[in-house]
Amino acid sequence: MHIKHHPVLGEQLQKTITIYFNDLPYTAYEQQTVAAALMANGIKRLGSSRNLVQPRGLFCTKGRCCSCYATINGEDHVRTCQTMVEDGMKIYPNDEDPEVRGECCGD
């Protein structure tokens, strides 16, 4: 599912790193978005819609549609299509509304 040898850009995928989705390890490449890494590993469901509770996943890949939101390293509602992978990154599907108020916000 990766383009390893691009005819114009040449060799793009070089260094592999490990990311975790639902605490399971997956291989990704540096300079790859979270959405691309998850799709390459066969993960297409990134969460559930609020109202209809239907699966959500990658749609526009431009950061405009909010379908690819996930929880990354403890931060809710992060656009996976606009976020680059980092080694050891922890990713969880967005299955509920984010925690808006907490200890840090004067609750």
Summary of the structure (lengths in Angstrom):
residues: 107
radius of gyration: 15.0
end to end distance: 45.2
largest distance: 54.5
contacts: 266
relative contact order: 0.20
helix: 9%
strand: 34%
